[in-house]
Amino acid sequence: MIETCPKCAYVRKETDEAPEWQCPACGIAMAKYIALQKEKAERQLPPPTLPSGRAPGQFEVMKPQPALGLLDDGESWLNRGVSRIVRFIFVMMVVAAVRYMMAPHKPAPTGIPADAVTAQPLRPQPSSLPLQPAPQPTASPAAGPQLPVDTLKDFFQTAHQNGDVDGIMMVTADSYGVRGLNYIKPVKVHVERREALARTGCDRFGVTLTQGGGEHSNTRGQTVREAYSMYLVYALNYCLDGTTPVAGRDLKIETEQ
């Protein structure tokens, strides 16, 4: 029982007939009044913060802790594995760079135009030309070099429309016996339309195939020119529909390194 009224400070007497919960003087419900005053005071105070800086209404997502530390051990093992792989790749790159710098570089071959060894950006190759795996020769090289023709049909199509085209191709089954040709490396291709033939859709094309070449800067800042491992120029008659021209293919090698 509350003896003193929290509102008017009236002290209850034994002769008062009002119920115990009510103040005989002002008539308020003393317990309810105290609760209201306490609630009002709590609303005026700033919300308390927890040691972690979170308010009581905020939640913190806790990372689950696996039993016996299995997850932590797994993560540590994975991190160590990735770190070893990265270090291994870095060491291999350094070794390859050192070997490249120590290797002797041959001068550009004579008889090739000076501008042929100047590094120039390649134009985008035709999107329809797929890269194919390196094949094995199907005939004896003694019969003479076999040069790609139908493999370059996308190049011929673009050169017929635009005059010339640059791109990259992989060595195909119709190419063998070419001096210096590496069957596992890509070949730089340049095709130009030289003249139109009498038959519509047929042209005389010039084809240049190269591997290697170009230039780079060494560790001393000097420009070093690389020799071509293969440099081949040939010309042929070709019809875009795949048929043989009236004058025949007339395929002739003009320059071969």
C-alpha positions in Angstrom: 0.0 0.0 0.0 1.3 3.5 -0.9 1.2 5.7 2.2 2.1 9.1 0.5 0.3 10.3 -2.7 2.9 10.8 -5.5 0.9 13.8 -6.9 -0.3 15.9 -3.9 1.9 14.4 -1.2 -1.1 13.6 1.0 -0.2 11.2 3.8 -2.8 8.5 4.3 -4.5 8.3 7.7 -6.0 5.2 9.4 -9.4 7.0 9.4 -9.5 7.5 5.6 -12.2 5.5 4.0 -10.9 5.6 0.4 -9.6 2.3 -1.1 -5.9 1.6 -0.8 -5.1 2.2 -4.4 -6.8 5.7 -4.4 -5.5 9.0 -2.8 -8.1 10.2 -0.2 -7.2 13.8 -1.0 -7.0 14.1 -4.9 -8.6 10.8 -5.9 -6.0 9.6 -8.3 -5.0 5.9 -8.7 -1.6 6.2 -7.2 0.0 3.1 -8.7 -1.2 4.0 -12.2 0.1 7.6 -11.7 3.5 6.3 -10.7 3.6 4.0 -13.8 2.7 6.9 -16.1 5.3 9.2 -14.7 8.0 6.5 -15.1 7.0 5.8 -18.7 7.1 9.6 -19.5 10.6 9.9 -18.0 11.8 6.9 -20.1 10.5 8.5 -23.3 12.5 11.7 -22.6 15.8 9.8 -22.0 18.1 8.9 -25.0 18.1 5.2 -25.8 20.9 3.4 -24.0 23.6 1.9 -26.1 25.3 -1.4 -25.7 29.1 -1.8 -25.3 29.3 -2.8 -29.0 27.7 0.5 -30.1 24.3 -1.0 -31.0 21.0 0.3 -29.8 18.7 -2.2 -28.0 16.5 -2.4 -31.2 19.4 -3.2 -33.5 20.6 -6.7 -34.3 24.1 -7.9 -35.0 24.6 -10.8 -37.4 27.0 -13.2 -35.7 29.2 -15.5 -37.8 28.4 -19.1 -36.8 31.3 -20.7 -35.0 31.7 -24.3 -36.1 32.5 -26.9 -33.6 36.2 -27.8 -33.1 37.3 -24.9 -35.4 36.8 -27.0 -38.6 35.8 -24.0 -40.7 38.7 -21.8 -39.6 41.1 -24.6 -40.3 39.6 -25.1 -43.8 39.8 -21.4 -44.6 43.4 -21.3 -43.4 44.3 -24.3 -45.6 42.5 -22.7 -48.6 44.3 -19.4 -48.1 47.6 -21.1 -47.9 46.9 -23.1 -51.1 45.9 -20.0 -53.0 49.0 -18.1 -51.8 51.3 -21.0 -52.9 49.7 -21.1 -56.4 50.1 -17.3 -56.8 53.7 -17.5 -55.8 54.3 -20.4 -58.2 52.8 -18.5 -61.1 54.8 -15.3 -60.2 58.1 -17.4 -60.2 57.3 -19.0 -63.5 56.6 -15.6 -65.1 59.9 -14.2 -63.8 61.8 -17.2 -65.1 60.1 -16.9 -68.6 60.9 -13.2 -68.7 64.6 -13.8 -67.8 64.9 -16.6 -70.5 63.3 -14.3 -73.1 65.7 -11.4 -72.3 68.7 -13.8 -72.4 67.7 -15.4 -75.7 69.6 -14.1 -78.8 67.4 -12.1 -81.3 68.0 -12.5 -85.0 67.9 -9.4 -87.3 65.1 -9.0 -89.7 65.6 -11.0 -92.9 66.9 -9.3 -96.0 64.6 -8.9 -99.0 61.6 -8.0 -96.8 60.2 -4.4 -97.0 61.3 -2.2 -94.1 57.8 -1.5 -93.1 57.0 -5.2 -92.8 58.9 -5.4 -89.5 57.2 -2.4 -88.0 54.8 -3.3 -85.3 51.3 -2.2 -86.4 47.9 -2.9 -84.8 45.9 -5.7 -86.3 42.4 -4.9 -87.5 39.6 -7.0 -86.0 39.5 -10.4 -87.6 36.2 -11.6 -89.0 33.9 -12.8 -86.2 32.8 -15.8 -88.3 36.4 -17.1 -88.6 36.8 -19.8 -85.9 40.1 -20.8 -84.3 40.9 -24.4 -85.1 43.3 -26.8 -83.4 46.7 -27.4 -85.1 46.4 -30.4 -87.5 49.1 -32.9 -88.6 50.3 -32.8 -92.2 48.3 -35.1 -94.4 50.8 -35.3 -97.3 54.5 -35.3 -97.9 56.1 -31.9 -97.8 58.3 -33.1 -100.7 55.4 -32.4 -103.1 55.7 -28.7 -102.3 54.0 -26.4 -99.8 50.2 -26.6 -99.4 48.7 -23.2 -98.9 45.4 -22.3 -97.2 42.6 -21.3 -99.7 39.1 -22.2 -98.6 40.1 -21.7 -95.0 40.4 -18.0 -95.7 37.0 -17.6 -97.4 35.8 -15.2 -94.7 38.9 -13.0 -95.3 38.3 -13.1 -99.0 34.7 -12.0 -98.4 35.7 -9.0 -96.3 38.6 -8.1 -98.6 36.2 -8.2 -101.6 33.9 -5.7 -99.8 36.5 -3.5 -98.1 39.7 -3.8 -100.2 41.8 -5.6 -97.6 41.6 -7.2 -94.1 43.9 -8.2 -91.3 43.3 -11.1 -88.9 44.6 -14.2 -87.1 44.1 -17.8 -87.9 45.3 -21.2 -86.6 47.1 -23.5 -88.9 44.6 -25.8 -90.6 44.8 -29.2 -92.3 45.3 -27.6 -95.8 48.6 -26.0 -94.7 51.8 -27.9 -94.7 55.3 -27.8 -96.1 55.7 -24.1 -95.6 59.2 -23.2 -94.5 59.4 -21.9 -90.9 55.7 -22.6 -90.2 54.9 -23.5 -86.5 51.8 -25.6 -86.4 50.9 -24.7 -82.8 51.1 -20.9 -83.0 48.6 -18.5 -84.5 49.3 -17.0 -88.0 48.9 -13.3 -88.8 46.9 -13.0 -92.0 46.6 -10.0 -94.4 44.4 -10.4 -97.5 44.1 -7.7 -100.2 41.9 -7.5 -103.3 44.2 -6.8 -106.2 41.9 -6.9 -109.3 38.5 -8.1 -110.2 38.2 -11.0 -112.6 35.7 -11.1 -115.6 33.3 -13.3 -113.7 31.2 -11.6 -111.0 32.2 -12.4 -107.4 35.7 -13.5 -108.5 38.9 -11.6 -107.7 42.7 -11.8 -107.7 43.7 -11.7 -104.1 47.1 -11.3 -102.4 47.7 -13.2 -99.2 50.4 -12.6 -96.6 51.0 -15.1 -93.8 53.5 -14.3 -91.0 54.6 -15.7 -87.7 56.8 -13.8 -85.3 58.1 -10.4 -86.3 57.3 -7.1 -84.6 59.3 -5.2 -82.1 59.5 -4.7 -78.3 61.6 -2.7 -75.7 64.3 -4.5 -73.7 65.3 -3.8 -70.1 67.6 -1.0 -71.2 64.7 0.8 -73.0 66.1 -0.1 -76.4 63.7 -1.1 -79.3 64.5 -4.7 -80.4 63.1 -6.0 -83.7 62.2 -9.7 -83.8 62.8 -11.8 -86.9 60.0 -13.5 -88.7 59.9 -17.2 -88.1 57.7 -17.5 -91.2 57.0 -14.9 -93.9 55.0 -16.0 -97.0 53.3 -14.0 -99.7 51.2 -15.6 -102.4 48.4 -14.7 -104.9 45.5 -16.6 -106.3 42.2 -16.3 -108.1 39.2 -17.0 -105.9 35.4 -17.0 -106.3 33.4 -16.1 -103.3 30.9 -18.9 -104.0 33.6 -21.4 -103.6 33.7 -22.5 -107.3 36.9 -22.4 -109.4 37.4 -19.3 -111.6 37.4 -19.7 -115.3 41.1 -18.8 -115.3 41.8 -21.4 -112.5 43.1 -20.8 -109.1 46.5 -19.7 -110.6 48.1 -19.9 -107.1 51.6 -18.4 -107.1 54.1 -18.0 -104.3 55.7 -14.5 -104.5 57.9 -14.4 -101.3 58.8 -17.3 -99.0 61.2 -17.1 -96.2 
